[in-house]
Amino acid sequence: MIMEFPTKEDWIEIEKTYPFKRLKIKKQDFRLKPVQGFKDVIQMTRNIEIFHWKIILNNRLCNVIKSYVMLMFYYGKGIPDDEWYISPGKKGMSVQFFPHFKKQHFIIKASFNYYADIFFYMIFSSWDTLWQLLNVFYDLGLKENDVNLDIFYQKIKDKNVRFHKFLTKLKGDHKYKKIKDLRRSITHIVQTGEITSGVDRTKENKIRVGIGKYIPSKEIVNSVMDALNLFAETIDKAIETSK
């Protein structure tokens, strides 16, 4: 099977399912008002920084769009992994993985996995960039290398109570926790769509061996949509509470 790529028509159709209007920072968003005297120079430098972070954020969101279109294109080709193993296997083996796959499905799945990895990397990088932007906007005084959600969450409470309440809700949202765990697994444990070893070590240092764990493609796509909606809500609330 020769690797397929989306046509212009494919791209346009898939883009229709992407929440464009909600996932973009506009020119007028997070703009500091001018002040008089020396403070105006400081304000100007902060506006320069904010403008910089807005460009970075919108560039990252462009990469989110690209990875979204590509992963949805390959998902649309069909990945029959709802039943990802059977036991016994069709030819008598104790376990058979991906029993409904043909040769082309492995190629499609590999491409889907690749772009899903990129998507989750980019969507969480976009969140991190938003914290950078808001760090400057609210003059929280955090150094760039120190900015992350947990530290930003602690600092923003004194500046914007409403946004702090939203972040409390976000951090506790089961969908956010799920995509955060998925991103962590992708980065530090196994790539999207890979089966774990099946070896589980308990706190008592006992070893259990099983089938392993696997996330079907349908669940990954559901998490992709959850991530987009949660990020859109974050931008909406950040803009709304900044005025």
C-alpha positions in Angstrom: 0.0 0.0 0.0 1.3 3.4 -1.0 1.0 6.0 1.8 -2.0 8.2 1.2 -2.3 11.9 2.0 -5.5 14.0 2.1 -6.5 15.8 -1.0 -7.6 19.5 -0.9 -11.2 18.4 -0.8 -10.4 16.0 2.1 -8.7 18.8 4.0 -11.6 21.2 3.6 -14.2 18.6 4.8 -12.2 17.6 7.9 -11.5 21.2 8.7 -15.2 21.8 9.0 -15.2 19.7 12.2 -12.5 21.9 13.8 -13.6 24.7 16.2 -11.7 27.5 14.3 -13.4 30.5 15.8 -12.9 29.5 19.3 -9.3 28.5 18.9 -7.6 31.7 18.0 -6.2 34.7 19.9 -7.2 37.9 18.1 -5.2 41.1 17.9 -7.4 43.0 20.4 -7.2 40.2 23.0 -5.0 40.7 26.1 -3.8 44.2 25.1 -2.7 46.5 27.9 -4.0 50.0 28.0 -1.4 52.8 27.7 -0.5 54.7 30.9 1.3 58.0 31.5 5.0 58.6 32.2 7.7 56.0 32.8 5.2 53.3 33.4 4.1 53.6 29.8 7.6 52.3 28.7 7.2 49.3 31.0 3.7 48.8 29.7 5.0 49.0 26.1 7.6 46.3 26.7 4.9 44.0 28.2 2.7 44.6 25.2 5.7 43.5 23.0 6.0 40.3 25.1 2.3 39.7 24.9 2.3 40.2 21.1 5.2 37.7 20.9 3.4 35.1 22.9 0.2 35.6 20.8 2.2 34.8 17.7 3.7 31.7 19.3 0.3 30.5 20.5 -1.4 31.0 17.1 1.5 29.2 15.4 1.2 26.3 17.8 -2.5 26.2 17.1 -1.8 26.0 13.3 0.2 22.9 14.1 -2.7 21.6 16.1 -4.9 22.0 13.1 -2.5 20.2 10.8 -2.1 17.2 13.1 -5.9 17.1 13.7 -6.6 17.0 10.0 -4.0 14.3 9.4 -5.0 12.0 12.3 -8.7 12.3 11.4 -7.9 11.6 7.7 -6.2 8.3 8.7 -8.9 7.5 11.2 -11.5 7.9 8.4 -9.7 5.2 6.4 -10.9 2.7 9.0 -9.0 1.2 11.9 -10.8 -2.0 13.1 -9.3 -2.1 16.6 -12.4 -2.0 18.9 -11.7 -5.7 19.4 -7.9 -5.5 19.7 -7.2 -9.0 20.8 -8.9 -12.4 20.9 -8.1 -15.5 22.9 -7.6 -18.0 21.6 -6.4 -16.7 18.2 -7.7 -17.7 14.8 -4.8 -20.1 14.2 -4.7 -21.6 17.7 -2.3 -19.2 19.4 -3.2 -18.3 23.0 -3.6 -14.6 22.1 -4.0 -12.8 18.8 -3.6 -9.1 18.6 -5.5 -7.0 16.1 -7.4 -10.0 14.7 -9.3 -7.9 12.2 -6.3 -6.1 10.7 -5.2 -6.5 7.1 -1.8 -5.3 5.9 -3.1 -1.8 5.0 -4.5 -1.3 8.5 -1.1 -1.5 10.1 0.1 1.2 7.8 -2.9 3.4 8.4 -2.6 2.9 12.2 1.1 3.8 12.2 0.3 7.1 10.5 -2.7 7.7 12.8 -0.5 7.1 15.9 2.2 9.5 14.6 -0.2 12.4 14.1 -2.0 11.7 17.3 1.3 12.0 19.2 1.9 15.3 17.5 -1.6 16.5 18.3 -1.3 15.9 22.0 2.2 17.4 22.2 1.0 20.6 20.4 -2.3 21.0 22.3 -0.5 20.8 25.7 2.3 23.1 24.3 -0.5 25.6 23.4 -1.8 25.5 27.0 1.8 26.1 28.3 2.1 29.0 25.9 -1.2 30.5 27.1 0.2 30.4 30.7 3.3 32.3 29.4 1.1 35.0 27.8 -1.1 35.4 30.9 2.0 35.5 33.1 3.1 38.7 31.3 -0.5 40.1 31.0 -1.1 39.9 34.7 2.5 40.7 35.6 2.9 37.6 37.8 6.7 37.9 37.7 7.4 34.3 36.8 10.5 33.4 34.8 9.8 31.7 31.5 11.4 28.4 32.6 9.2 28.4 35.8 5.9 28.8 34.1 3.6 25.7 34.2 0.0 25.2 35.1 0.6 24.3 38.8 2.7 27.4 39.5 0.5 29.7 37.4 -2.6 28.4 39.2 -1.2 29.5 42.5 -0.1 32.9 41.3 -3.2 33.9 39.3 -5.6 33.7 42.3 -4.7 37.1 43.6 -5.0 38.7 40.1 -8.1 37.0 38.6 -10.4 35.0 41.0 -12.8 34.1 38.3 -10.2 32.5 36.1 -8.7 30.8 39.1 -12.1 29.2 39.8 -12.2 28.1 36.1 -8.8 26.5 36.4 -9.9 24.7 39.6 -12.7 23.2 37.6 -10.4 22.3 34.7 -7.8 20.6 36.9 -10.6 18.5 38.4 -12.4 17.7 35.2 -12.2 13.9 34.5 -11.8 14.5 30.7 -8.8 16.8 31.4 -7.3 14.3 33.7 -7.7 11.6 31.1 -6.0 13.5 28.3 -3.3 14.7 30.7 -2.6 11.0 31.6 -2.6 10.1 27.9 -0.1 12.8 27.0 2.1 11.7 29.9 1.9 8.1 28.7 2.7 9.1 25.1 5.8 11.1 26.3 7.2 8.8 28.9 5.8 5.3 28.5 4.4 4.1 25.1 3.5 5.8 21.9 -0.2 6.3 21.0 -1.8 3.0 20.0 0.9 0.7 21.3 0.2 -2.2 23.6 2.0 -2.2 27.0 4.2 -5.2 28.0 1.5 -6.7 30.2 4.0 -6.9 33.1 2.7 -5.2 36.2 4.8 -4.7 39.3 2.9 -4.1 42.5 4.0 -2.0 45.5 4.8 -5.2 47.2 7.2 -6.0 44.3 5.1 -8.8 43.1 4.9 -9.4 39.4 1.7 -10.0 37.4 1.7 -10.8 33.7 -1.4 -10.2 31.5 -2.5 -9.2 28.1 -1.3 -5.6 28.5 -3.2 -2.3 28.0 -4.3 -0.6 24.8 -6.4 2.4 23.9 -8.5 1.8 20.8 -8.4 4.5 18.1 -12.0 5.5 18.8 -11.1 6.4 22.4 -8.1 8.4 21.2 -10.3 10.4 18.8 -12.8 11.1 21.7 -9.9 12.4 23.8 -8.7 14.6 20.8 -12.2 16.2 20.7 -12.3 16.6 24.5 -8.9 18.3 24.3 -10.0 20.8 21.6 -13.2 21.6 23.5 -11.4 22.1 26.9 -8.7 24.3 25.3 -11.4 26.4 23.6 -13.2 26.8 27.0 -9.8 27.9 28.5 -9.3 30.5 25.8 -12.9 31.7 26.1 -12.7 32.1 29.9 -9.2 33.7 29.8 -10.5 36.4 27.4 -13.8 36.9 29.2 -12.2 37.3 32.6 -9.4 39.6 31.3 -11.8 42.5 30.5 
